[in-house]
Amino acid sequence: MNTSHAPNTLHTPAFAAHRPAQAIELCDYSGLAQVLAWNRSTGRREVRTNAPHGVTACDIEPDGRHFWWFDADAAGIGVWRRQPVTPAPADSAPADPESPPAALTGLPPGRQHGLAFDAAGRRAAICIGTGDETRCYVGVPGGPGHLVAVAEGYTTLVDLTADGRTIALAGRAGGDTAISLIRLGDGQCETVAGSDHHRIWALEFRPGDRPAPQLLVVVETQGRYQVGTWQQDRGIELPRDLSYDTEVTAHWYGQNGRVLIQHDRAGRSRLLLADLDTGEHAHDTGEHATVATPPGTILDLTCAPDGGIHYVWTCESVPPRRLVADPAAATAGPAPPADAKAGTKADAASDTSAASASGMAGRTELWTGQPYGRIHSFLATPAGTGPWPTLFLVHGGPYLHDRDAYDPRVELLVRAGYAVVRTNYRGSTGYGPRWQRAFGHRVGLAQLDDLAAVRRHLVRLDVAAPGRIGLCGYSWGGYLVLLAMGVAPAEWSVGLAVSPVADYPAAYRDTTTALREVDDELFGGGPDELPQRYRAANPMTYLDQVRGPLFIAAAVDDDRCPPDQVRRYVAALRRRRVPHHLHWMSGGHHGDAAGQTQAFDELLRYAGETLRPDRSGAAAAKGRPYLTASQGGR
């Protein structure tokens, strides 16, 4: 299933299993994601939807005749719709309706939590989030949906077996119901429990006719991630050689037990092939069968029925593009060097491992040594000699990470005269479990410590100009901006926050079920259970210390970072006469392209009034589209 989280983002196609020449994909059409039908035999491509808020997810039935797409409003609430891949001839049937029929009838609107088909396409399963629960339905495509399971909180549909008899659901990876397997004939349910030290992620069922379902899983244990399988009466089996120090995901590759593994480390990706049936996945030398891909980041991945691996690739200097890898060309190759990770003990040279970027134009990386590990940052600088006015572009999540990937915002800011820093603070993925979680429950404060350490490092290197250093963040990154402007106002000359958490307890109560569960894991519970932890992490707590100036942009229809808590924060700034500018927009948490571009133009002007960059390149930056917040989390 293809999903879309922001405009102007490329995705890989979804292929019809029994008609490989037919595919669909999400494309950017007038600033919104829409479904495009692709006939690979003729090369014909045709946009098939006109969703007013864009399409957030889609998939194609195995026979390639119909596709499903999720029709949601700005708040993410909607229904699955079903329509033919190929429009009917104008002289033989009516044109496609503006609102195609529901894919399964009789279902309430909600948030989409997954879609799957059986191998023949005769049965479909979907999960819908309604309020504080998740409801799972099955049915014949186009027919009525039948409720088969209800789960409290945020649960996603993992997959439906090829014979259509068993569904797998995923709960919290460290919870008592990390995986739930439900037999549709008799409703029998089996659960697989995780724990804080043994997290389990279910990925997909093995394709083909099998006497018993075999589920592909990733397990975090002993500070590493392992790829393995689950089967009834055998439990979880983890080949010892498929163990990795940083995050992985995996897909079955065909029906013969081969698995395609994507390993992400320190902002870069690699693809590996393994054979779970024969154990042909590693050698005594520690080498793996590596699928050749360019250095950089893989943003999306699909295995086509003909064996081709379709993926979206990018690096810092190249916008995302679709590529196809040939697995037959996979070769044995060594794993990346062990020093390419954070969270290891800092050595004496780590603080000076990056030469001064002063006088260098372009891109480099920075590793900032601290007693608890090394902080990894991507750095982009204008032409000429520093120090420069500097903006930290702070990622959201927090369980995400900045990558060796093209970001148009970086290009625009560098052209406007800023050095741009993207720091993977503690809590970021891509550096192993310890880096992601080993900061106790000092939510926000630990991340500010990391940003401040990198700031000091850049000043020492004559990259960042003291007194001209600001923070710019989206979503949870915007939250860190607001927190920093109160906790350490002397360190940051300006704060630029888009779609932020401004009042953490209020945001917790009004946000989505999925994000409440993220906060429960971050803090160890909710604000009613742990008020002191939330108070320490709340930007509202530090309002009396805020000096500004602050630019805040928020959406009136944001379901993730609701607008009311932003209004309260801004009213408090106004009462304290803190210099600030508030910009309202629409389009939900990620917004639409036009609204986000307008907000960015205002943000850029506001930053320039304080940081005073070289304005020679500023005109080229205005009005250009850019990517919004990244996938997942806030």
N, C-alpha and C positions, 0 to 999 in steps of 0.2 A: 504494500500500500504506500502510495506517495503522500507526503504531508507537506504543507506550506506554512511557514511561520512568519514570513516577511515578504514584501514585494521585491521584485528584481532579483529573485533567488532562483538559480537553475536547479532542476531536479532530473534524476534519471527516469527513463520510461518504465511503465508497467506493461508487461508483455502478456498476451493471451497464451496460456499454457498449451492449448491444442491448435492454435492458429498463430504460430510465431511471427508471421508477417504483419499481424495487427497489434498495435500498441497504442497507449495513450500516455500523455505526459502533461505536467503542469508547466505553463508558460506565462511570461509576463505580457499582459495585453492591456494597454492603456493604464499601466500602473497597478493592475490587479492580477492575481493568479487565476487563470482560467484553464479549462481542460482542452487540450489539443489532441485530436485523433491523428495517428500516423500510420499510413499504409506503407510498410517497408518495401513491398514489391514494386509499387509505382512511385514511391517517394512523395506521395501527396500528403500534405499536412493541412488540417482544417480545425479552427477553433470551434468547439462544440458547446460551450457554455457562455452565459452572460450574467454570472452571479453578481449582484450589486455590491457585495462586500468581498468578492473574490472567493475562490474555492480553497478550503483548508485541507481537504484530503480526497483521494480518488483511488479507484482500482477498476480493473477490467475483468469480466467474467471469463472463465477458462476457454469458452468457445469463441470469444472475441466478438460477439454480436452486440453485447450491451456493456455499458460501463456505469459505475456508481460514483456519485460525487456528493460531498457534504455541503449542504446549503445552510450557512450560518449567518446570523446577524453580527453586528459589530462586537457584541459581547461573547461571541463564540457559541451561542445557543442555536440549534438548527435541527434539520432532519436529513437523512440519506435520500437521495433521488436517483432514479434509474432511467436511462434513455439509450436509444440505439447508437452504436458507434458511427454508423454511416447514415446520414439523413435520408429519409424516404424521397424518391423522385417527386418533383413538384406536381406532375400530372397524374400521380397514382395515389397520393395520400396527402392529408393535411400537413402543413409545416410543423416542425417541432413546437410544442407548446412553450410559452414563456416560463412556466413552472412545471417541469416534468413531474410525473407521478412519484409518490413515495416508493422507495425500493422495497421496503416491507411496510405493509399498511397497518394502521391501528396503533402505532407507537407514539409515545409522547415526545415533544421536542426536548433536546438536552445537549450535552457536550459529547462529541464523538470520542469514544475510548477504544476504537478498534473495529476492524472488519476482516472477515476471512471467508473463503469459499472452500467447499470440498473439491476433490480432484475433478469430478464430473461437472461441477457447477449447478448441481441440482439442489444444493442446500447452502444457505449463507448464514453466518452468525455475526451479530454486531453487539457492541456494548455502548450504552448511553448513560452519561452521568446526569442524574436528576437530583438537584438539591444536594444532600449529604450522602447519597447512596448511588451505586452503579447497578444498572439493570441490564441483563444479558438476554437477547432474543435470538431465536433461530426461525427459519422459514424458507419456503421456496421463493427464489427471486421474483419480485413482483406480486407475491401473495401476502397473506397476513403473517405477522410476526407473533411467535409464541414465547412467552416469558419462561425461561428455564433456570434463571439464577438471579438473586439479589444480594449484593454485598454492601456492607457499610463502608463509607469513605471512598477513596479513589482506587479503582481497580481497572485494569486494562485487559482487553482480549488479546491473548498471545497468538492463538492459531486454532484451526479446526483440522482434525485428522483427514487424511485423504478419503477415507470411507464415510466421513461425515458423522461419526458416532461419538466422538469425544472432543470437548473443547478444553483449552487450557487458559486460565486466567492468572494474571500477575497482580499481587499485592505489594506491600512494602518489602523490599529485598531483605531487610533484617527482621521482618515480622513473623508472626505465627503462621500466616497464610501467604508466604512468598509465592507459592504456586498452588493453584487449586485445579484439579482435573475432574471434570464432570462428564459422566457417561449419559448421553442423551436418551438412551432407551429406558433406563430405570432411575435416572437422577442420582445415582450413586456418586459421591464426591470423595476424592482423596486429596489431602493437603500435604504440602512439603514445607516445613518450617525453616526459616533462616534465623539468624541472630546477629547481634552487633559485631560479632567476630567471625561470622560465617554467612555473608550476604549472598543471595542467590537470585539470578536473573534468568527467566525463561525466555527463549528466543524463537524457536519454531519447531514444528514436528518434522520428522524425517519424511520426505515424499515417498510415494509408491505404496503398494499394498503390502502390509506387514501384519504378522499375527498379533503383535502388541505395539502400541504407540511408543516411539522413541523420541524424546524431547531434547533438543540441543539447549545447553545451559552454559552460563558463565558463573563461576563461584569465586567470591573474594574470601581468601583464607590465608592466614599466616603472612599477611602483608603483601600478597600477590593475587593475580587474577588467573584462574584456570578455566580452560574450555573443556567441557565434558558432556555427558548425557544423563538423562533420567529415564528409567524404565520401571514399570510396576514389578514388584517382587525382587528387583535388583537395586533399586534406589539410584543414587547419584554415583557415577563412575567418572573419575578424573585421571586421564593419562598424565603421568608425571611430567612428560616433556612438553605438554601444552600449557606452560606456566609462564606468566609475564609479569614484569614489575610495574607496568602501568596499564591503563584501560584498554580493553579489547571488546570487540563484538564479532559475531560469526554468523555464517549462513551455510546451510547445506548446499553443496555444489553437485547437482545431479542426485541420482538414487543409489549410488554405489558406496556411500559412506564417506565421501570426500567432503571436506569443510573448508570454506574460504574465510580467513580470519583477517580482520582489520585491526592493526595494533597502532595506537596513537601514543606518542611520547614526545614531550617537550615541544608541542606545537607542530609535529609532523607525523605523517602516516606512512605505513607500509602494508602490503598485502602478502599473506602467506597461504599456502595450500597444505592441508593435512589430510591423512586418510585414517579415520577412526577405526575402520575394520581391520586394516593390516598393520597399523602403527607406523606407516611410512610418513612421518612428519618431521622427524629431526634425526640428526646424526650424532655420533659420539663427540664430534667436534663442536656441537652446539649450533650447527648451521640449520637453516630451514629452507624449504622450497619456497622461493620468493617469486611473486608475480611482478614483473618489471613495470614500474610506474615512475614518473618523474618525481624528483624531490619536491616536497611541498605537502599539501593537505588534501585529503579525500573528503568531500563534503557529503556525498551521497553515492549509493552503490546498489546495483541490481544485476543479478545473474539472468541472462536471457536463455530461453529454451534451447538455442543452438550452441550454448556453451560460452558465448562471449560475455565478458565482464564489462558492463557499462558503468562508468563512474564519472562524477563531477570532480574535477581537479582544479586547484588553484595554488598560487604561491604569492608572496608579497607583491611582486611586480607584474603579475599576470591575472586578469580577471577570471572568474570561474568559467571553465569550458568543459564540454562533454567529450570524453575519450572512451575508447574500447581497448581492453587488454586481452591478449591471447594467453589463456592458461597453459597452452602447450609449450609456451616459451618460458615457463617457470623454471628457475635454476636454484641450485643450492647456494645460499649466501650467508654470511655471518650476520649475527644480530647487531643492532646499532651499538656504539660504544657505551659502556656503563656510566660514563660521567655525564651523559646527556639527561640528567634528571635533577629535580630539586629534592630537598628534604634530607640530603646527606650532610654529614658534618663539614662545616666550612674549614678550608685549609688556609694557610697564611697567604697564598697567592690569589685566593678567590676574589678579593676586593679589587685587585688590579688586573684580573685576567682579561678584561676588555681594555684595549688601548683607548686613549682619549679620542673621542669622536670629533673634537674641535678641529675644524679644517676639513672634515670629511663630509661629502654630500652623499645622501642615499640611505642605505639600510645596514644595520648591524644589530647584534644582540648583546645583552648585558646580563651578567650573573653577579648578583650582589650577595656577598657572604654575610651570614648572621649566625649566632650560636646555634640556632635551631635548624639551619639548613641554608640553601642558596635560593635566592629569589630570581626567577627568570623573567626578563623583559625583552620585548622587541622595540627597537628604537629607529625612528625615521627622522632625518634632519634636512633642512633646506640646503641649498648651495651656499657656499661661502664659509666663513669662519665664525664659530660660536664664541661666547655663549649666546644662546637664542632664548627668546620667550618660549616657554615650554608648557604643553598641555598633556596631562595624563588622561588617556582615553580608557576609562575603567569599565571592564566587562561586567555583565550581569550574572545572574544565576542564583547563588554563587558557584553552583556545580557545573561550570563551563570553563573554557580557557581560550585565551587569545592564541592565534596560530600563525604559522607561516602561510598566510592567506591574504588575498587582496581585499582591502577595505577602502571603498571610495572616500569615506570620511577622512582617513589618514592622508590620502592624496590631496584633498581640498585644504586641509589644515596646513600641510607642508607648503603648498603653493601660497597660502596666506602668510607664510613666514614663521610658522611655529615648528619647533622640535616636538615630535609626538611620541609618547611613551605608552606602551601597552604592557602592563605588568600582570603576571599570573601569581597573584597573592595566595596565601594559604586559604584553602577551600576550593581552589581551582582543580579541575580534573587534568589528566595528562601527565601527572607526576607521581602517581601511586597513592595508595590509601592513606598513608601517614600524612602526606602533605594536604590531602583533602580534608582530614578530620582532626589532626593532632594540634588543635588550638583550644581545647577545652570548650567551654561555652562562652568564650569572649567574642561573641558574634559582633562583627563590625570593628571592634577595637583591635583585634589581632590583624585584620586586614589593613587598618590604618597604620599600624606599626610597620607593615611591609611597604606600603606606599611611601611612608616617611623615610625609611631606610634607602629606598631607591632614589628618592629625591636628594638626599644627602650625597649619595654616590655620584649623581649626575652633576651636582654643584662642584664636587671635588674634581671631576673630569673636565670642567669648563664647558660642559654641554648646556646646562640649564643656567639661565641668568637669575641670580638671587633677587627676590622681590618681584619676579615676573613669571611665577609658576602657578598654574591653575589646574583644577580638576574638572573633567567632563565625563559624565557617566549616564548610562541609560538603564532604566529599570532598577535592578539591585545595585548596579553601578551608580545610578543616580542617588540611591539611598546612601551609599558610602560618601558621595559628595556632600550631601546635607549633614551627615554625621561629622565629617572632617571639618566642616566650616564652623562647627560648634566645639568640637573636642580640641582642635589644634588650629585656631583661627590665624595665628601668626605665621604658619607655614604655607598657607595657600592664599594667593592674591585674588582669586576669583573662583566661584563655584558655578558650574553649568550642569543642571540636573534635568533630565527628560524622563517622564513617566516614573517618578521615584516613589519609594516608600518614605513618607515624611513623618508618620505617626505609627510606629510598629504595632502596638496593641490594637489600634483601630483598623489598620490594614489587615491584620490577622483575622479579625472578626468578619470583615466584609469581602475578603478575597475568595478565590475558588477553593474547593476541597483539596485539589491537588497541591496547591501552594501552602495551605495550612499544614499538610503532612510534611512538606519540605521544612517549614518552620519548626514543627514538632521535633524533627530530627536535629536541626541546628541548635535549638535551645534545650532540648530534652523534654519538651512539653509546651503547653500553651501559656498565654499571659496570666490567666487566672491561677494556674498551678505554680508558675515561676515568675512572679511579678518583678522581682529584683533583677533578674537576668534581662527581661525586656526593658526595664527602666534604664539599665546601663547601656543598652544598645539603641535606645530610642533618640532620634534627632531632637524631639521635643524637649528632652531632658536638658539639653545644652543651649537652649535658645538665648539665654541671657549672655552667653559668651560670643554669639555670632556677630561678626562685624560686617560681613558681606564684602563686596557686592555678590548677589546671587541672581542667576537666571534660572527660572523654573518653567518648564513646559509640561503640560499634562493634558490628558484626553478626558472629555466630559463623559465618555462611555467606556472607560477603562475598567475591566472586570478584575484584572490582576493587581493593579495598584490604584484602588478606587479614588475618585476625585474628591470626596468629602474630606478625607484625611489630609489631602494637599491644601484644601481650602483652609482648614484649621491652622496648619503650619504657616501659610502665607498671612493669615490674619494676625497671627502672633508676631511675625516679622514687622507687619505694618504698625502694630501697637508700639513696638520697640524702635521704630524709625530706622530699621536696617535697610540700606539700599538694595533694591531688588526689582526684578521685572518678571511678571507672570504672563505666560502665553498659553491660551486655551486652544485646543484642537479637537478634532473628532476622528473616528476611525478605529477606536479600540486601542488596546495596549501597543500594538505595533504601528497603528495608523495607516493612512494611505500615502502614496508617493508624493502627491502634491502637498498635502498637509505637513508631512515630515520635512520636505524640502524647504517650505516656508519657515518652519520652526528652526531649521538649521541655519538659514540665512540670518534670522534674528539672533540666534545664539552666537554666530560668528561676529556679527556687529558688536554685540554686547561684550564679548571677550576682548575685541580689539580696543575698546575704550579704556580697558584697564591694563592689558598686557602690552599694547603698543608695538605690534610686530612690524616688520618691514612690509609696507602695504603694496609693494610693486606687483605681487602676484595675487592680491586679493580679488581683483575683478574677475579673474579666471575661475575663482572658486564659487562665485555666486550662482545660485539657481540650478546647480547640478544635483541629480538624484544620488542617494547614498543608501547604504544598508542600515536597517534598524537593528533593534536588539536581537541577539542570537537565539538559537533554539534552546528551549527548555528552561525551566525555572523562571525567575523574574528577569 
